[in-house]
């Protein structure tokens, strides 16, 4: 996936996760949620990643 697509995907996923904060299903032992959080954390820890995507 290119960086152009990430400009749209990362904020979209962040907004979806933000809306799930009060959900009983999407809490932290959920494998789907943990996978997405893991990918976002990996992208955030990448040193040469664009700041506007962090």
C-alpha positions in Angstrom: 0.0 0.0 0.0 1.4 3.4 -0.9 1.7 6.4 1.2 -1.1 8.2 -0.7 -3.6 5.5 0.3 -2.4 5.7 3.9 -3.4 9.4 4.0 -7.0 8.3 3.7 -6.9 4.9 5.5 -5.2 5.8 8.8 -7.6 8.7 9.7 -10.6 6.6 8.7 -9.5 3.7 10.9 -8.7 6.1 13.8 -12.2 7.6 13.6 -13.8 4.1 13.6 -11.8 3.1 16.6 -12.6 6.4 18.3 -16.3 5.7 17.8 -15.9 2.2 19.4 -14.6 3.4 22.7 -17.8 2.6 24.5 -18.4 -0.7 22.8 -18.8 -3.9 24.7 -17.6 -6.0 21.8 -14.5 -4.0 20.7 -12.5 -4.0 23.9 -8.9 -5.1 24.4 -9.0 -8.9 24.3 -10.7 -8.7 20.9 -8.3 -10.1 18.3 -9.6 -7.8 15.5 -9.0 -4.7 17.6 -5.6 -5.9 18.9 -4.4 -6.5 15.3 -5.4 -3.0 14.2 -3.8 -1.5 17.3 -0.6 -3.4 16.6 -0.4 -2.2 13.0 -1.0 1.4 14.1 1.6 1.1 16.9 4.1 -0.3 14.4 3.5 2.5 11.9 3.8 5.1 14.8 7.2 3.7 15.8 8.6 3.8 12.3 11.1 6.7 12.4 10.8 7.8 8.7 7.0 7.9 8.7 5.2 11.1 7.8 4.2 13.0 10.9 0.7 13.8 9.6 -0.1 10.0 9.6 1.0 9.6 13.2 
